[in-house]
Amino acid sequence: MAEDNSNPAPEADKPAGKAGKMLLIAFVGIVVLVETAMFFFLVPSAEDVSALAEARLIKSIQEGEAQADQQMVDENVPQEFQMGMFGETFSPTDSDRSFRVEVRLFALVQKKNEEKLKKEFEEKQGRLRHAIRMKIRNSELSELQDNQLGLLERRILTTCNHLLDEDLLLGIGFNDYQLIEE
């Protein structure tokens, strides 16, 4: 009797096919589980993302403010502006002696106002020089002594700021100062 050997091969493949399918399902399951675990543990939450974005925004704003503050500081730095040389001869009241005062003045002005001051000084140079000369001539001899120059500085500062459109000058100083009796 002859045995039929045509069907035994497919029966042997069925258990191996089930194992292959099970192996494929296990592999896909493990991949899905690993991806899910990576998502939960490695991807930040919405709160973390918003906190990080907020921190970056705050940092960029603070850096911008620091740059703006530095620029403001640079604009407010006092600069010297040369007002010119003045030589005046005068006779104090109640005296027959003559004196000569020679001064070279500078003014302190904020850097941001320097161009404005240059423009106004050119426009009003005659009036400013006349006012400064009058303050020197109308000063008393004791005010023109080296230890009393603060009063003359304040008078010149007040007069100059009054003649300018704005109070641009922060202070007045003397580069050179001489009081000579003639």
Residue pairs with C-beta under 8 A, 6 or more apart in sequence:
44 52
74 111
75 110
75 111
75 112
76 110
76 111
76 112
77 110
77 111
78 108
78 109
78 110
78 111
78 170
78 171
79 108
79 109
79 110
79 111
79 114
80 106
80 107
80 108
81 106
81 107
81 108
81 109
81 114
81 117
81 118
81 121
82 104
82 105
82 106
82 175
83 105
83 106
83 107
83 121
83 128
83 132
83 160
83 172
84 104
84 105
84 129
85 102
85 103
85 104
86 101
86 102
86 103
86 104
86 105
86 129
86 132
86 133
86 136
87 100
87 101
87 102
87 103
88 100
88 101
88 133
88 136
88 137
89 98
89 99
89 100
89 182
90 98
90 99
90 101
90 136
90 137
91 97
91 98
91 99
92 99
92 140
92 141
93 140
95 141
97 181
97 182
98 181
98 182
99 141
99 144
99 179
99 180
99 181
99 182
100 178
100 179
100 180
100 182
101 136
101 144
101 177
101 178
101 179
101 180
102 176
102 177
102 178
102 180
103 136
103 174
103 176
103 177
103 178
104 174
104 175
104 176
104 177
105 132
105 156
105 172
105 173
105 174
105 175
106 172
106 173
106 174
106 175
107 117
107 157
107 160
107 169
107 170
107 171
107 172
107 173
108 169
108 170
108 171
108 172
108 173
109 117
109 168
109 169
109 170
110 168
110 170
113 166
113 168
116 166
116 168
117 164
117 168
117 169
120 164
120 165
120 168
121 128
124 163
124 164
127 163
128 160
128 163
131 159
131 160
131 163
132 156
132 159
132 160
135 152
135 155
135 156
135 159
136 144
136 152
139 151
139 152
139 155
142 148
143 149
143 151
143 152
144 152
144 179
145 179
146 177
146 179
149 174
149 177
153 171
153 172
153 173
153 174
154 172
156 172
157 169
157 171
157 172
160 169
160 172
161 167
161 168
161 169
